Amino acid sequence: MTSDTTSETAPAGVSVPDTKLAREATALVRDTVSELIYHHSRRVFFFGSLQGRNRDLSFDPELLYIGAMFHDLGLGEAFHGSGRRFEVDSADEARRFLRGHGVPEDSIRRVWTAIALHTTPGVPEYMEPEVALVTAGVEYDVLGIGYGDVGDADRAAITTLHPRPDFKRRILGAFTDGVRAKPETTFGNVKADVLAAYLPGFERGDFVTTILDSPWPE
């Protein structure tokens, strides 16, 4: 599933796949998510692609693009009552979209895994390139991990194409809104930090307490 033409090329030299699948994914996501999440998702693709180049990884740009574009879909209001982690909701939407387009199951699995694990540091980097690079793109754009790995000119080109005004504050607000209705899904993952900071009365689950209070007698 490779792409040999481009619909948009950043000065960084990264090409957005110009395929029917990618175009329809773009249209679906743009119509579904906020401007904040849309621009973030596109930057994740660009930064993930550059990190793939830096790491000399051979990856499928179309699969990376789909993973990047769908990775935060589950933060939307439609999923606030799902009772599941937003990463799983996002991954399931991508899987539904890809199956509807007849994409092979192995490719679907890669995209699903890339999205489901994008907030689980320390694991994706050892998996398939598309899985590793969705996380790398997210970590770059949200956390600034590896900030110096991308040159100033390339970074400026990408953020000119997809601006990030007041991004730190706004993305934290989007995370809070996306999971406040299902705080139990943050147990053991980074979104517990978000609710601890922004949701009054939130009580973080504790792994040790959960073990000690389990029904086992000892």
Protein Blocks (a to p, Z undefined) as FASTA:
>chain_A
ZZfbdfbdcfkopacdddfklmmmmmmmmmmmcfklmmmmmmmmmmmmmmmmmnopacdf
klmmmmmmmmmmmmpmklmmnopafklmmmmmmmmmmmmnopafklmmmmmmmmmmmmmg
hklmmmcfklmmmmmmmmmmmnopoklmpcfklmmmmmmmmgcehklmmmmmmmmmmmmm
mmmlmgoiaklmmmmmmmghiacddfklmmmmmmbfZZ
